[in-house]
Amino acid sequence: MSQIQDEIKRITASLPFGVQLVAVSKYHPESCIEEAYAAGQRVFGESHVQELRRKYDNLPKDIEWHFIGHLQTNKVKYIAPYVAMIHAVDSMKLLLEVDKQGEKSGRVIPCLLQLHVAKEETKFGFTPDECRTLIADEEWKKLAHVQICGLMCMASNTDDMEQVRSEFHLAYELFKELKTGAFANAPYFKECSWGMSHDYPIAIEEGSTLIRVGSKIFGERVY
């Protein structure tokens, strides 16, 4: 068994019930995905539309592709027919475009709202208050081809794990607030996407249901 397969099996065996591994395969060749697939992994995360389109065409059709990067509105149409989830919806404009392309594709596209909880300006996403405003506005309720399934965030790029924990905690508190409020009658609103290779055990303790693990499985990226 290869190192990739070993790592997939090790991580999945350690996950509590209700937590799913998204294997982040961006910048890695299709052969690496095939190895992970052989170990039973079916959910993969990509963040570049062109790369995802190529991999979608060439790899097994029962793979669940999650788009985890910053998505430009003009690129949505290329992935709308098959993407299983869009993790990083960071504006109402993007949500409207996903709805429009979902309608053209004849499907409802599951999405997560991206929160900006990190201390860095470079991260995209809604502040918690902006997210509350978006939900309270209820414009999203008119979108028949989008399903808001939860929240996503990235923690600050720091070795201070207490800071990382506090950011995940902030995201989870907002998730619970929305779950008991606007989404109280929405069983599909259940996903919390946070935690990567270096911090996913903390993320799981802070409510994560989707961990996005790349380098731990595939090694460092090949650019």
C-alpha positions as CSV (number, residue, x, y, z in Angstrom):
1,M,0.0,0.0,0.0
2,S,1.3,3.4,-0.9
3,Q,2.0,6.3,1.5
4,I,-1.0,8.2,0.2
5,Q,-3.3,5.2,0.8
6,D,-1.7,4.6,4.3
7,E,-2.4,8.2,5.2
8,I,-6.0,8.2,3.9
9,K,-6.8,5.1,5.9
10,R,-5.1,6.4,9.0
11,I,-6.9,9.8,8.9
12,T,-10.3,8.3,8.1
13,A,-10.0,5.7,10.8
14,S,-9.3,8.5,13.4
15,L,-12.3,10.6,12.5
16,P,-15.3,10.7,14.8
17,F,-18.8,9.9,13.4
18,G,-20.2,12.7,11.3
19,V,-16.8,14.2,10.2
20,Q,-15.8,13.7,6.6
21,L,-12.4,14.0,5.0
22,V,-12.0,16.3,1.9
23,A,-8.7,15.2,0.4
24,V,-7.3,18.5,-1.1
25,S,-5.8,17.4,-4.4
26,K,-5.1,20.8,-6.0
27,Y,-1.7,20.9,-7.7
28,H,-1.3,17.2,-7.4
29,P,-1.4,14.9,-10.5
30,E,-4.3,12.6,-11.3
31,S,-2.2,9.6,-10.4
32,C,-2.2,10.7,-6.8
33,I,-6.0,11.0,-6.8
34,E,-6.2,7.5,-8.3
35,E,-4.1,6.2,-5.4
36,A,-6.4,7.9,-2.8
37,Y,-9.4,6.6,-4.7
38,A,-8.1,3.1,-4.5
39,A,-8.0,3.5,-0.7
40,G,-11.7,4.3,-0.7
41,Q,-11.5,8.1,-0.8
42,R,-14.3,9.7,-2.8
43,V,-14.4,13.4,-1.8
44,F,-11.7,15.7,-3.2
45,G,-11.1,19.4,-3.0
46,E,-9.9,21.6,-5.8
47,S,-9.4,25.4,-6.0
48,H,-8.7,26.1,-9.7
49,V,-11.5,25.8,-12.2
50,Q,-9.3,24.8,-15.1
51,E,-7.6,22.1,-13.1
52,L,-10.8,20.8,-11.8
53,R,-12.4,20.5,-15.2
54,R,-9.5,18.5,-16.5
55,K,-9.6,16.1,-13.5
56,Y,-13.4,15.8,-13.7
57,D,-13.1,14.7,-17.4
58,N,-10.3,12.2,-16.7
59,L,-11.2,10.6,-13.4
60,P,-14.1,8.3,-12.2
61,K,-17.5,9.9,-12.2
62,D,-18.4,8.8,-8.6
63,I,-15.9,11.3,-7.2
64,E,-17.5,14.1,-5.3
65,W,-15.7,17.3,-6.2
66,H,-15.7,20.1,-3.7
67,F,-14.5,23.5,-4.9
68,I,-12.6,25.0,-1.9
69,G,-10.9,28.1,-3.3
70,H,-11.8,31.6,-4.1
71,L,-14.3,31.4,-7.0
72,Q,-14.7,34.1,-9.5
73,T,-18.3,34.6,-10.8
74,N,-17.3,34.2,-14.4
75,K,-16.0,30.7,-13.7
76,V,-19.1,29.3,-12.0
77,K,-20.6,28.1,-15.2
78,Y,-17.8,25.7,-15.9
79,I,-18.3,23.7,-12.7
80,A,-22.0,24.2,-12.0
81,P,-23.1,21.0,-13.8
82,Y,-21.2,18.6,-11.5
83,V,-19.6,20.3,-8.5
84,A,-20.8,18.6,-5.3
85,M,-20.2,21.6,-3.0
86,I,-18.8,25.1,-3.2
87,H,-17.1,25.8,0.1
88,A,-16.2,29.5,-0.2
89,V,-19.1,31.6,-1.1
90,D,-17.9,35.1,0.0
91,S,-20.5,37.5,-1.5
92,M,-24.1,37.8,-2.4
93,K,-23.0,38.4,-6.0
94,L,-21.4,35.0,-6.1
95,L,-24.4,33.3,-4.5
96,L,-26.7,34.8,-7.2
97,E,-24.4,33.6,-10.0
98,V,-24.3,30.1,-8.5
99,D,-28.1,30.1,-8.4
100,K,-28.3,31.3,-12.0
101,Q,-25.9,28.6,-13.2
102,G,-27.6,26.0,-11.1
103,E,-30.8,26.8,-12.9
104,K,-29.1,26.4,-16.3
105,S,-27.7,23.1,-15.2
106,G,-31.1,21.9,-13.8
107,R,-29.7,21.3,-10.3
108,V,-29.5,22.7,-6.8
109,I,-25.9,23.4,-5.8
110,P,-24.9,23.0,-2.1
111,C,-22.9,25.9,-0.8
112,L,-21.1,27.1,2.3
113,L,-20.8,30.7,3.3
114,Q,-17.1,31.7,4.0
115,L,-16.4,33.5,7.2
116,H,-13.5,35.8,7.6
117,V,-12.4,35.1,11.2
118,A,-8.6,35.1,10.7
119,K,-6.4,38.0,11.7
120,E,-5.1,38.4,8.1
121,E,-6.4,40.8,5.6
122,T,-5.7,38.5,2.7
123,K,-8.5,36.0,3.6
124,F,-11.8,36.3,1.8
125,G,-15.2,36.0,3.4
126,F,-18.0,37.6,5.4
127,T,-17.3,38.9,8.9
128,P,-19.7,37.3,11.4
129,D,-21.8,40.5,11.4
130,E,-21.9,40.6,7.6
131,C,-23.0,37.0,7.5
132,R,-25.8,37.8,10.0
133,T,-26.9,40.7,7.8
134,L,-27.0,38.5,4.7
135,I,-29.1,35.9,6.4
136,A,-31.4,38.4,8.0
137,D,-32.0,40.1,4.7
138,E,-33.6,36.8,3.4
139,E,-32.8,37.5,-0.2
140,W,-31.1,34.1,-0.3
141,K,-34.5,32.5,0.4
142,K,-35.6,33.3,-3.2
143,L,-32.7,31.4,-4.7
144,A,-34.2,28.0,-5.8
145,H,-31.0,26.5,-7.1
146,V,-28.7,27.2,-4.2
147,Q,-28.7,25.4,-0.9
148,I,-26.8,27.0,2.0
149,C,-25.6,23.9,3.9
150,G,-23.3,25.6,6.5
151,L,-20.2,27.7,7.0
152,M,-16.6,27.6,6.1
153,C,-13.5,29.4,7.4
154,M,-9.7,29.4,7.4
155,A,-7.8,30.1,10.6
156,S,-4.9,32.5,10.8
157,N,-1.6,31.2,9.5
158,T,0.1,31.0,12.9
159,D,1.7,28.5,15.2
160,D,-0.4,29.9,18.1
161,M,-2.9,27.0,18.3
162,E,-5.0,28.9,21.0
163,Q,-5.6,31.7,18.5
164,V,-6.5,29.1,15.8
165,R,-8.9,27.4,18.3
166,S,-10.5,30.7,19.2
167,E,-11.2,31.5,15.5
168,F,-12.7,28.0,14.9
169,H,-14.8,28.5,18.1
170,L,-16.1,31.9,16.8
171,A,-17.2,30.2,13.6
172,Y,-18.9,27.4,15.4
173,E,-20.7,29.8,17.7
174,L,-22.1,31.6,14.7
175,F,-23.1,28.2,13.1
176,K,-25.0,27.3,16.2
177,E,-26.7,30.7,16.3
178,L,-27.9,30.3,12.6
179,K,-28.8,26.6,13.2
180,T,-31.2,27.5,16.0
181,G,-32.4,30.7,14.2
182,A,-32.8,31.1,10.4
183,F,-32.0,27.5,9.7
184,A,-33.9,25.9,12.5
185,N,-36.1,23.9,10.1
186,A,-33.4,23.2,7.6
187,P,-31.8,19.7,8.2
188,Y,-29.4,20.3,5.3
189,F,-27.7,23.2,7.2
190,K,-25.3,21.0,9.0
191,E,-21.8,21.4,7.6
192,C,-18.8,23.2,9.2
193,S,-15.8,23.3,7.0
194,W,-12.7,24.1,8.9
195,G,-9.4,22.5,9.7
196,M,-6.4,21.6,7.5
197,S,-3.4,19.3,7.7
198,H,-1.8,21.1,10.7
199,D,-4.9,22.0,12.8
200,Y,-7.8,19.6,11.9
201,P,-7.8,17.8,15.3
202,I,-8.5,21.2,17.0
203,A,-11.1,22.0,14.2
204,I,-12.9,18.8,15.0
205,E,-13.1,19.7,18.7
206,E,-14.6,23.0,17.6
207,G,-17.4,21.5,15.6
208,S,-15.9,20.8,12.2
209,T,-17.7,18.3,10.0
210,L,-15.5,18.7,6.9
211,I,-11.7,18.7,7.2
212,R,-9.7,19.8,4.2
213,V,-6.4,17.9,4.3
214,G,-3.9,18.1,1.5
215,S,-0.1,18.1,2.3
216,K,-0.5,15.5,5.0
217,I,-1.9,13.1,2.5
218,F,-0.2,14.0,-0.8
219,G,3.0,15.7,0.4
220,E,4.0,19.2,-0.6
221,R,2.3,20.6,-3.7
222,V,3.8,20.3,-7.1
223,Y,3.4,23.7,-8.8
